[in-house]
Amino acid sequence: LIYLQQEPTREAFLAQLQAQQPDLVGFSSTTHQHPYVERCAAWIKEALPQVRTVAGGTHPTLVAEEVVKHPALDFVCVGEGEYSLRELAERLETGQSADGVAGIWFRREGEVVRNALRPLIQDLGELPFPDREIFDFDQILQRNNGWVDMMAGRGCPYGCSYCCNPGLQARYKGLGRYVRYRPVANLLGEIRALQARYPLRVINFQDDVFTLNRDWLLEFCSGYAAEFRLPFWINTRVETINRDDVVEALARAGCAGVRIGLESGNEELRRDILKRRMTNDEIRQAFALVRRHGLQAYTCNMLGIPG
């Protein structure tokens, strides 16, 4: 892994790359990161033309037709990449083409080969825990004051106009259930492994809406409270946290606080521009409920919305 935390120079990037001597270089990017992917991939092709490149992540998945045309990118991974990337690496290792590798697009003689997309991974528990060691995670934890980011699932069912999720829902249509949560035992197992290895202070769940599935949430809170004393934070929505039993379970499990996207205090702007259909009264009720159970609340807000 080359972990790019800031914009690299050409010389430093290529020196790191040559030290690792890869056959295939994979980039994962969001939209605002993608210009750096294109720049680094171009450096690779200039200096090490034999090295293959593949781009994946949210941006290449949503605009694959655009990304696949870039001359410095040999392949594009469209969709979830765990199995697609493994199969691509196996093909390249044995000298085979990427024909038929689900989720992989590439160019051949000026034409784009669009392999079918791969079904979404329905059982997230089949995946290994993230390998944080390759990120020099001790240093990251020290810099973050002991906060560790985690994901409990994938996908969000809402249609906010400013978000990537509606585009991803359309891209993955017919490929399986989009919103998925890891088995509770699997998630608790990762926390257990992390606690045994690192000095953790806070678990920071980065799922878009941690409280979507009430039954899953109550099971998680029960299991977490029985084993761990680490405080944790979550992201949520007004509509899914406006229940006393949900907030009570979170508080009992050690949830220290919640981040709730409001984006605008103007009900009309939220509804018509942002496609967030919640009333001001519902917002007030949710924050009163959170406060009553002793949780901290953090709001996300947008400036410069049209109107």
Salt bridges, closest charged atoms under 4 A:
GLU7 OE2 - ARG39 NH1 2.18
GLU38 OE2 - HIS34 NE2 3.65
GLU46 OE1 - ARG10 NH2 3.10
GLU65 OE2 - ARG114 NE 2.80
ASP74 OD2 - LYS45 NZ 2.66
GLU80 OE2 - ARG154 NH1 3.18
GLU80 OE2 - ARG180 NH1 2.81
GLU82 OE2 - ARG154 NH2 2.56
GLU87 OE2 - ARG91 NH2 3.65
GLU87 OE1 - ARG118 NH2 2.79
ASP99 OD2 - ARG108 NH2 2.34
GLU133 OE2 - ARG197 NE 2.87
ASP138 OD2 - ARG197 NH2 2.92
GLU190 OE2 - ARG132 NH1 2.71
GLU190 OE1 - ARG182 NH1 2.67
ASP215 OD1 - ARG214 NH1 3.62
GLU227 OE2 - ARG192 NE 2.53
GLU239 OE2 - ARG237 NH2 2.78
ASP244 OD1 - ARG292 NH2 3.44
ASP244 OD1 - HIS293 NE2 3.11
ASP245 OD2 - ARG214 NH2 2.60
ASP245 OD1 - ARG243 NE 3.23
GLU248 OE2 - ARG252 NH1 3.51
ASP272 OD1 - ARG271 NE 2.99
ASP281 OD1 - ARG284 NH1 2.95
